[in-house]
């Protein structure tokens, strides 16, 4: 899945990932984001430049989702890996 996160820097993309995870588990947050994305983004300290459209939230995956915040020292974890989504396929 590819998201249009043009206009967001690396730190903002990471925070947007956290917002996405919260929205997957909180339908109220997802609805607020759909109605007023700029206000919700501001709550996560993401402020879009004039004319930049807020990225759409990706749909919740059909598989079980586990969200972990890694606790290794910063020197060990590359900046892009301090927040991780793990998608687990559930057998039925």
TAGI-V996471 format. One record per helix or strand of 2 or more residues. SS is the DSSP state (H for helix, E for strand). FROM is the first residue (numbers start at 0). TO is the last residue. If there is no record, write none. Layout:
# TAGI-V996471
{{SS:FROM:TO} {SS:FROM:TO}}
This chain:
# TAGI-V996471
{{H:9:24} {H:26:34} {H:36:42} {E:63:68} {H:78:80} {E:82:87}}
